[in-house]
Amino acid sequence: MRYVILCQDELPYFLLLLKTLSSKRDTIHFIVDQKDLFDRLCNMGISTKMASFTEERENLIKGLHLKPDSCLIVSIKNQGILSNILKMVARYHPYQPTLIIEENDLVIPEQLSAKLVRPSSIFTDICLPKIEQAFTKRRVQSIKELFEDKDKILLLIQTDPDPDAIASALAFRHLIGRNRTTAHIVSFGGVTRPENLAMLRLLDIQVDKVGPEIFAKYEGLCMLDVQPPHLGDNFSQVVPPVDVVIDHHPEKPGYQARIKDIRATYGATSTILTEYLRAVDFNISERLATALLYGIKSDTLLLGRGVDPADIEAFSYLYPLANTNILRRIERPEVHPEDIDSFSTALKKRRIVNNILFSHLGRVRREDVIPHFADFSLQVEGVEWAVVSGIFRRNLVISVRNVGYVRSAGTIVKRAFGDLGSAGGHSHMAKAVIPLKNFYAHFCDRRESIMRERILEMFLAGFEETIKEQEGKQ
Ligand SMILES: [Mn+2]
């Protein structure tokens, strides 16, 4: 690229620009209107020309050698002179790609392909984030010092560990340069959701379920994505003083920690950990990047909920480093061949009443196939609601999804099935869990065909009642 630069002073960024550009095969040509600046640039061996930006301005602009790949850069302090020069560039070199360096707003002639850079943005966009990183780096240093002389550290996450917590604990372990024996990831509960189990398996991460007696065996304690009061009365009482708490849930009072980093505006704790790793120029592995990316993705519902610019920044940074194949496999856990069989039976026996698709999967080996099948059923043409049931362990589980105009899935499900078990949800998705013994006791019949029929009737009753109520309100 060829750069033609019209300027009145050698702001430091020009020197930076020179350094960057001279390393490539670009050519740079300066045009200045001050003798001392001309001398300085000449002394640096840079191609420079002296010209007046006021008299003979028209000839100067007319005579500029601007080729199709040339970029014109203009930095002129006087607004009047600047806008006259731009007008002339537009006249003699229409649609010339131009960069204007100017702090104030100005009218850019229509026939000019120009963009504006404000000198102050060089500080806010480039320097400010680095200053923040310098502070983060210091924080990481103090965290590291805290654990320096401790042999074994406990990384405690919430009772039903989620991807954000698991990824944060893994990242923290890497950050302080430990391995699985010297920094042990634990929880008072087990990992249950199929996606989370898939995450552990595919990324080779271990989370152990422990009891309160564990604390005696460790010298350090760090809590990630959780604070002691979140653990509930049973557990929060037994937690010893914490060394470090890193979390994005609103701060809860009533506990002591030597270092707290709580950022309630962030969508994920993984974002905080990504910032830590970047601040110390940590070489993030594919495995760690995949874990952190999934942590941010699942806590923010793919950057759709409670998201902060920092989450987007971390997400964009991690994305090229992560393994998206593994990510896909985590999010869509494999379906067992036997489940496919129950899918096909369910599809055959589906019923569609008033754009509501009903199907029953029978007994399933994993609960998550029920909502997956409900999502899938919504793709059937004309279907606005999907009501999919299945038997998992000792419960009848009913999953409801919609794309329709009545968006009260939670209300309907509560009304339809609330008397027999737990039921509720949001406007688009809802779920009911009914103990089988309740269901059988209520209907005094164990036949599957009767079960299908009753689910349909109960849902339709709840549905109609809700519609009536909504119409009454209008
Ligand atoms: Mn979280």
Residues whose N, C-alpha, C, O or C-beta is under 5 A from the ligand:
A	BS01	MN	D164 D225 G267 A268 T269 D299
